[in-house]
Amino acid sequence: MNLEPAGMAVHEARMRLALRQARQAAEAGEVPVGAVIYNGGALAGQAWNQTQMLKDPTAHAEMLAITQAASAAGDWRLVDSILYVTKEPCPMCAGAIVLARIPLVVWGMSDPLRGGAVSRFQILQTAELNHRSEVLAGVLEEECTALIKDFFKKRRTKGKKDEDFG
């Protein structure tokens, strides 16, 4: 694993890019989750949730960013990458992270109800799988949490249920 030294200022700057992606999702009426991937220190993928727009349950920010980064790398193994995401990955995304062999996952808001990385399910740390990812949680947590809470608050005032949005 050959990851560049990344201090907290670097993690925060990269998380701000993920937050920009999440804001795009909110503007499009999607659950505001954004993700960026740095591979070898360079931006290799960036995406926001697009499940409603694409009518695709797998179109989570992490999945789309992983696809972009793998394409850019010319390899499905992202062993020199760091994934930044505004909310803890779900079980599907955590599985994709393991399969892509991403060594470090950084997120803002944990998800104690549905988190697939460590909160509800510990997919990123499961010894029986072929890869484990290190985790750094809570980077810009307040901003990431506020974005999600504001989104669902607005949705509830418009009469839509939270279940309609993953």
Protein Blocks (a to p, Z undefined) as FASTA:
>chain_A
ZZddddfklmmmmmmmmmmmmmmmmmnopacddddddeehiafbdcddfklmnopaklcf
klmmmmmmmmmnopablfkbccddfbdcdfklmmmmmmnopabdcdfbdcfklocklmmp
ckklmmkbmbdcdddehiaklmmmmmmmmmmmmmmmnopafklnZZ
